[in-house]
Amino acid sequence: MSLGRPNKQLLGNRARRYEAPLGRMSSSLLQWFGAALAGIVALTLYGAWDLSSRTSSADVVLVLALLFAVTTAREISAWLASSVSRAILVVAVPALGLGAVAWVESVAGASSVHLPPVAFATAVASAVLLLSSLLSRLSIRGLAPVRIAVIGSERSAESLRRELALAGVRGYVVAGWVSPQRGLDSPNVAVGDELGPLDALAAIVRQHRIDLLLMSGEASRQEVFDEIAASCLHLPVRFCELSSFHEELFGHVTVTDINTAWFQYIMHPRYRSGIPASKRAIDVVGSLLIALAFLPLLAVLAVLVKLDGGPLFYGQTRIGESGRPFTLWKLRTMRQLSMEARWTSENDDRITWIGRFLRRTHIDELPQLLNVLRGEMSLVGPRPEQPQFVERLERAVPFYTRRHLIKPGITGWAQVRCGYEGSDEGSLWKVSHDLYYLKHRSLALDLAIVWETVLTLLRPNPHNVDRETVGWLFDEPGAQAPAELAGAEPARELAVAGAEASAS
């Protein structure tokens, strides 16, 4: 997946007509109960066919539990980019569950469930669940595309059209844009795909068969709301803000199209400002398990890193939660430390042979588990930056400091969607994803990020970004980056004052 392209799978799962949440919930419940019924029927039929495998209540409970696990895995897989990774996750979860039950029974020396009929019933129930979900999605795709009108400028409409095209979304069509000015104030000649002025909104909706109105940050909210309330409430058209549409469809926030009002969700009574106890418990337990699993490998790597002389670990100052500095630890990957501040290229001759492997697999980040155990980081969160970068990015990137409202992480939503490689354009692109995570963080999203992180270790890094592919992040199509970001070479790390400094 290219860094300049939005999450195609997120689009595939979420690019659907706006419908009431209750309708979506009822549909999901009906699919689950139908699959559960199919599983129970399959279990009963298997028992009638094989008299030695008479089903019990424990078998039924296990089938329902495994089906629930499949449902949870399917929900988590909605965040994953690859269809192969989604299929692996959905198949692996019940397989691991059955394996765990078989192992427990072998250790205990007792058998309370019949694994063959349970496996058969779980496969049938899962197939029914996934098939019903697929048929539901195909029926939605068979509908006519949603026609969109952007209330704002030609730039906003064109940026949205280009982003939809890059992501391969066929469920939406940008019909044009509506000038936020009223008829007396707007020019007489239409520009580009201009559909008309704001006070002709009802006529525009009828004439162009508009299904969805998107309001950009360039329009006056009060004037738009007044016009919709006065002329559009009786029309079959829906409305939302352009920034919300980007979040739900693309999984990122367009930082140039929001203002400080976007952060009102932080003050909402239902927003969790602190770290839930469950997340902290997962951080501690997960860090200990990962450390134990990789301990033998780290012992071997320690010997290889020490072969060229120098320390095994390297500590670097980063900016963490609430802007507090802390020392981040990594395995040393460079042969020679430079005293001058300069960018490190991909083929830098200072990187050791083992260092290239460590960087490519991100195993050099494992010592940061110590930062997690000390409470300075989390397993999942925005990547911490070094102070030199933070000072510059705070001046150049809108709302950059808001990512410091939560603890930084070893991996994050921006890393699995944008990669670990650093660049100035990439900084703006990553902030768009960090803000999305800040607003939508949850246990399901964290688990999806961890799963996707594991997959990135098994495949080459395809992420790439340039100003052409992320042009919609800047003020105008084709515009250059802010002055503070212009003219720098893409890089992952910067060597500063004798230190290996990561720009990931």
C-alpha positions in Angstrom: 0.0 0.0 0.0 1.4 3.3 -1.0 1.8 6.0 1.6 0.1 8.5 -0.7 -3.0 6.3 -1.1 -5.7 6.0 1.5 -6.6 2.7 3.1 -8.4 0.8 0.3 -9.7 -1.9 2.6 -11.1 0.6 5.1 -12.8 2.2 2.1 -14.0 -1.2 0.9 -15.6 -2.0 4.3 -17.0 1.4 5.0 -17.8 2.9 1.6 -21.5 2.4 1.9 -24.6 4.5 2.1 -25.3 6.4 5.2 -27.8 4.4 7.3 -29.1 4.5 10.8 -26.8 2.9 13.4 -29.8 0.9 14.7 -30.3 -0.6 11.2 -26.6 -1.7 10.9 -26.8 -3.2 14.4 -30.0 -5.1 13.7 -28.5 -6.5 10.5 -25.3 -7.7 12.3 -27.3 -9.3 15.0 -29.5 -11.1 12.5 -26.5 -12.4 10.7 -24.9 -13.6 13.9 -28.0 -15.4 15.2 -28.5 -17.0 11.7 -24.9 -18.3 11.8 -25.4 -19.5 15.4 -28.5 -21.4 14.4 -26.7 -23.0 11.4 -23.9 -24.1 13.7 -26.2 -25.7 16.2 -28.1 -27.5 13.4 -24.7 -28.7 12.0 -23.7 -29.9 15.4 -26.9 -31.8 15.8 -26.7 -33.4 12.4 -23.1 -34.5 13.0 -24.2 -36.2 16.2 -27.1 -38.0 14.5 -24.7 -39.2 11.8 -21.9 -40.3 14.1 -23.5 -41.8 17.2 -20.1 -41.9 19.0 -20.0 -38.1 18.9 -23.2 -37.3 20.7 -23.3 -33.5 21.2 -23.5 -32.0 24.7 -24.2 -28.6 26.1 -20.4 -28.0 26.4 -20.1 -28.5 22.6 -22.9 -25.9 21.9 -21.2 -23.4 24.2 -17.8 -23.9 22.6 -19.3 -23.5 19.1 -21.0 -20.2 20.1 -17.8 -19.0 21.8 -15.8 -19.7 18.7 -18.4 -18.0 16.5 -18.2 -15.0 18.7 -14.4 -15.1 18.3 -14.8 -15.2 14.5 -17.2 -12.2 14.7 -14.7 -10.3 16.8 -11.9 -11.1 14.4 -14.0 -10.0 11.5 -14.6 -6.7 13.1 -10.9 -6.2 13.9 -10.1 -7.2 10.3 -12.1 -4.3 9.0 -9.1 -2.1 9.9 -6.6 -4.3 8.0 -5.4 -3.3 4.6 -4.8 -6.7 2.9 -7.6 -9.1 2.1 -5.1 -12.0 2.7 -4.4 -10.7 6.2 -8.1 -10.5 6.9 -8.7 -14.0 5.8 -5.7 -15.3 7.8 -7.0 -13.6 10.9 -10.5 -14.9 10.6 -9.3 -18.5 10.0 -6.6 -18.4 12.6 -8.7 -17.3 15.5 -11.1 -20.4 15.7 -8.2 -22.6 14.8 -6.1 -21.3 17.7 -9.2 -21.7 20.0 -9.7 -25.3 19.0 -6.0 -26.0 19.5 -6.0 -24.4 22.9 -9.0 -26.6 24.0 -7.3 -29.7 22.6 -4.1 -28.8 24.5 -5.9 -28.2 27.8 -7.7 -31.5 27.5 -4.5 -33.4 26.8 -2.8 -31.8 29.8 -5.8 -32.4 32.1 -6.3 -36.0 30.8 -10.1 -35.5 30.5 -12.4 -34.8 27.6 -15.6 -32.8 28.1 -16.2 -31.7 24.4 -16.1 -33.5 21.1 -13.7 -31.6 18.9 -14.5 -33.1 15.4 -18.2 -32.1 15.5 -17.3 -28.7 17.2 -14.8 -28.0 14.4 -17.4 -29.0 11.7 -20.1 -26.8 13.3 -17.8 -23.9 13.7 -16.7 -24.0 10.1 -20.4 -24.2 9.0 -21.4 -21.3 11.2 -18.4 -19.2 10.2 -19.2 -19.8 6.5 -22.8 -18.8 6.9 -21.7 -15.6 8.8 -19.1 -14.6 6.2 -21.4 -15.5 3.3 -24.3 -13.4 4.7 -22.0 -10.5 5.2 -20.6 -10.8 1.7 -24.1 -10.9 0.2 -25.0 -7.8 2.2 -22.0 -5.9 0.9 -22.7 -7.0 -2.7 -26.2 -5.8 -2.4 -24.9 -2.4 -1.2 -22.4 -2.3 -4.1 -25.2 -3.0 -6.5 -26.9 0.3 -5.6 -26.4 3.4 -7.6 -23.4 5.5 -6.5 -24.0 8.2 -4.0 -23.9 11.6 -5.7 -22.0 14.2 -3.6 -22.0 18.0 -3.6 -19.3 19.8 -1.6 -20.3 23.1 0.0 -17.1 25.0 -0.2 -14.6 25.6 -2.9 -13.6 24.0 -6.2 -10.3 22.9 -4.5 -12.2 20.9 -1.8 -14.3 19.1 -4.4 -11.4 18.4 -6.7 -9.3 17.1 -3.8 -12.1 14.7 -2.7 -12.6 13.5 -6.3 -8.9 12.8 -6.6 -8.7 11.0 -3.3 -11.7 8.8 -4.2 -10.0 8.0 -7.5 -6.7 7.1 -6.0 -8.4 4.8 -3.5 -10.5 3.1 -6.2 -13.8 4.0 -4.6 -16.8 3.5 -7.0 -19.6 4.0 -4.5 -19.4 7.8 -4.5 -19.4 10.4 -7.3 -18.5 14.1 -6.7 -21.1 15.9 -8.8 -19.6 19.3 -8.1 -19.4 22.1 -5.5 -21.8 24.7 -4.1 -20.5 28.2 -3.5 -20.8 29.2 0.1 -21.8 32.7 -1.1 -25.3 33.6 -1.7 -26.6 34.5 -5.2 -26.2 38.2 -4.8 -22.6 37.9 -3.7 -21.5 35.1 -6.1 -20.1 35.7 -9.6 -22.5 35.3 -12.5 -20.2 32.8 -14.3 -19.9 29.3 -12.9 -16.3 28.1 -12.2 -15.5 24.5 -13.1 -18.1 22.1 -11.6 -19.8 24.8 -9.6 -23.5 23.8 -9.2 -24.7 27.2 -7.9 -24.8 29.4 -4.8 -25.8 28.4 -1.3 -29.3 30.0 -1.4 -30.2 27.7 -4.4 -29.3 24.6 -2.5 -32.7 23.0 -2.7 -32.9 23.5 -6.5 -29.3 22.1 -6.8 -30.3 19.0 -4.9 -33.3 18.3 -7.1 -31.7 19.2 -10.4 -28.5 17.2 -9.9 -30.0 14.4 -7.8 -27.7 15.0 -4.9 -27.7 12.3 -2.2 -25.1 13.7 0.2 -24.0 17.2 1.0 -20.5 17.7 2.5 -19.6 20.9 4.2 -16.0 22.0 4.1 -14.3 24.3 6.5 -14.5 27.2 4.0 -18.2 27.6 4.5 -20.0 29.4 7.3 -21.6 26.7 9.5 -24.4 28.9 10.6 -25.4 30.0 7.1 -25.2 26.4 5.8 -27.4 25.1 8.7 -29.9 27.9 8.2 -30.2 27.1 4.5 -30.6 23.4 5.1 -33.2 23.9 7.8 -35.1 26.3 5.6 -35.2 24.4 2.3 -33.8 20.9 2.5 -35.3 19.1 5.4 -38.1 17.6 3.3 -35.7 16.4 0.5 -34.1 12.9 0.3 -30.6 14.2 0.9 -28.1 13.6 3.8 -25.6 16.0 5.2 -22.3 15.8 7.2 -19.0 17.7 7.5 -16.2 16.9 5.0 -13.8 16.2 7.8 -16.1 13.5 9.3 -16.6 12.0 5.9 -12.8 11.7 5.5 -12.5 10.0 8.9 -15.2 7.4 8.3 -14.2 6.6 4.7 -10.4 7.1 4.6 -9.2 6.6 8.2 -7.4 9.9 8.5 -8.1 13.5 9.3 -7.4 16.2 6.6 -5.6 18.7 8.9 -6.0 21.5 6.4 -9.7 21.2 6.4 -10.3 21.3 10.2 -10.1 24.1 12.8 -9.9 24.1 16.6 -13.6 23.3 16.8 -12.7 19.8 15.6 -11.2 19.1 19.0 -14.5 19.6 20.9 -14.8 15.8 21.1 -12.0 15.8 23.7 -14.3 17.8 26.0 -17.2 15.5 25.5 -18.3 13.7 28.7 -18.0 10.3 27.1 -14.4 10.9 25.8 -11.8 8.9 27.8 -9.0 11.4 28.3 -6.8 9.0 30.4 -5.4 5.6 29.7 -7.9 2.8 30.6 -6.6 0.3 33.2 -7.2 -2.5 30.6 -4.8 -0.8 28.1 -2.1 -0.4 30.7 -2.5 -4.1 31.7 -2.2 -5.2 28.1 0.9 -3.0 27.8 2.6 -4.6 30.8 1.6 -8.2 30.0 2.2 -7.8 26.3 5.7 -6.3 26.9 6.7 -9.1 29.2 5.5 -11.8 26.8 7.2 -10.2 23.8 10.5 -9.8 25.8 10.4 -13.4 26.9 9.7 -14.6 23.3 12.5 -12.6 21.8 15.1 -13.1 24.6 17.0 -15.9 22.9 17.2 -13.8 19.7 18.3 -10.7 21.5 21.1 -12.7 23.1 22.4 -13.7 19.7 21.9 -10.2 18.3 23.8 -8.7 21.3 26.9 -10.7 20.3 26.6 -9.6 16.7 26.1 -6.0 17.5 29.2 -6.0 19.9 31.4 -7.5 17.2 32.3 -4.1 15.7 32.9 -2.5 19.1 30.8 0.1 20.9 27.8 -0.1 23.1 24.9 -2.5 22.6 22.1 -0.1 23.4 21.6 3.5 22.4 19.5 6.0 24.3 18.0 9.1 22.7 15.8 11.9 24.0 12.3 11.9 22.6 9.2 14.0 23.4 6.4 12.0 25.1 3.0 12.5 26.6 2.2 16.2 27.6 5.5 17.2 25.9 7.7 15.6 28.6 11.1 14.4 27.3 12.3 10.9 28.1 15.0 8.5 27.0 14.1 6.1 24.3 16.2 2.9 23.9 17.2 1.1 20.8 19.8 -1.5 19.7 22.8 0.3 18.1 22.8 -0.1 14.3 25.6 2.3 13.3 29.3 1.6 13.1 30.4 5.2 13.4 28.9 8.2 15.1 29.1 11.5 13.5 29.4 14.8 15.4 27.8 16.7 12.6 24.0 17.1 12.1 23.1 15.5 8.8 20.5 13.3 7.2 21.2 9.6 7.1 20.6 8.0 3.7 19.2 4.5 3.1 22.6 3.3 2.0 24.6 5.1 4.6 28.0 3.4 5.0 27.9 3.9 8.8 25.2 1.3 9.1 26.5 -2.1 10.0 25.5 -5.3 8.2 23.5 -6.4 11.2 22.2 -2.9 11.6 20.5 -3.1 8.2 18.7 -6.2 9.2 17.6 -4.7 12.5 16.3 -1.6 10.8 14.5 -3.5 8.1 12.7 -5.8 10.6 12.4 -3.0 13.3 13.9 -5.4 15.8 16.1 -2.5 16.9 13.0 -1.1 18.5 12.6 -4.0 21.0 14.5 -2.3 23.9 11.6 0.2 23.9 9.6 -2.5 25.8 11.5 -1.1 28.8 10.0 2.3 28.1 6.6 0.7 28.0 7.1 -1.1 31.4 8.3 2.2 32.9 5.1 3.9 31.8 6.8 6.3 29.3 5.3 4.6 26.2 2.6 2.3 25.2 2.6 -0.6 22.8 0.3 1.3 20.5 0.3 5.1 20.0 1.9 7.9 18.0 5.6 7.5 17.5 7.6 9.9 19.6 9.8 12.4 17.8 13.1 13.9 18.8 13.1 17.5 20.2 14.8 19.0 17.1 12.0 17.7 14.9 9.2 18.6 17.3 10.3 22.3 17.4 10.2 22.5 13.6 7.1 20.5 13.0 5.1 22.5 15.7 5.6 25.6 13.5 4.9 23.8 10.2 2.2 21.2 10.7 -1.3 22.2 11.9 -2.2 20.8 15.4 1.0 18.8 15.6 1.3 19.2 19.4 -2.2 17.5 19.9 -0.5 14.1 19.3 1.2 14.6 22.6 -2.1 14.3 24.4 -1.6 10.5 24.7 1.4 8.3 25.3 3.6 7.5 22.4 3.8 4.0 21.2 6.3 1.5 19.7 3.8 1.1 16.8 0.8 3.1 15.8 -2.0 3.8 13.2 0.3 6.1 11.3 3.1 3.5 11.2 1.0 0.7 9.7 -0.7 3.1 7.2 2.3 5.3 6.4 5.4 3.2 7.2 8.3 4.0 9.5 10.3 5.9 6.9 10.5 9.6 7.6 10.1 12.5 5.3 8.8 16.0 5.6 5.7 15.3 3.5 5.3 12.1 5.5 5.2 14.1 8.8 2.1 15.9 7.7 0.6 12.6 6.4 1.3 10.8 9.7 -0.2 13.6 11.8 -3.4 13.1 9.8 -3.5 9.5 11.0 -2.3 10.3 14.6 -5.3 12.6 15.0 -7.6 9.9 13.7 -6.2 7.5 16.3 -6.4 10.1 19.1 -10.2 10.4 18.4 -11.1 6.8 17.6 -8.6 4.8 19.8 -10.1 1.6 21.2 -9.1 -1.9 22.1 -10.3 -3.2 18.7 -8.2 -0.7 16.8 -5.2 -1.4 19.0 -5.4 -5.1 18.3 -5.7 -4.4 14.6 -2.6 -2.2 14.6 -0.6 -4.9 16.5 -1.7 -7.5 13.9 -0.8 -5.3 11.0 2.5 -4.5 12.6 3.4 -8.2 12.7 2.5 -8.5 9.0 4.8 -5.6 8.1 7.7 -7.7 9.5 7.0 -10.4 6.9 6.8 -8.2 3.8 8.9 -5.5 2.2 8.1 -1.9 2.9 6.0 -0.5 0.1 5.3 2.9 1.6 6.2 5.9 -0.5 5.1 9.5 -0.4 5.6 12.6 -2.4 3.9 15.9 -2.8 2.0 14.8 -5.8 0.2 11.9 -4.1 -0.6 13.8 -0.9 -1.4 17.1 -2.5 -4.8 17.2 -0.8 -3.0 17.6 2.5 -1.7 21.0 1.6 -3.8 24.2 1.0 -4.2 23.8 -2.8 -3.6 21.0 -5.3 0.0 21.0 -6.4 1.0 23.5 -3.6 4.4 23.1 -2.0 4.9 22.1 1.6 5.1 24.9 4.2 8.4 26.8 4.3 9.6 25.0 7.4 9.2 21.6 5.5 10.6 22.6 2.2 13.9 21.6 0.8 14.7 18.7 3.1 15.6 15.2 1.9 13.5 12.3 2.9 15.2 10.2 5.6 14.5 7.9 8.4 17.1 9.1 10.8 19.2 12.2 11.6 22.5 12.0 13.3 22.7 14.9 15.8 25.6 15.6 18.2 27.1 12.2 18.0 23.7 10.4 18.3 21.8 8.0 16.1 18.5 9.9 15.8 15.4 8.3 14.4 12.9 10.3 12.4 10.3 7.5 12.3 
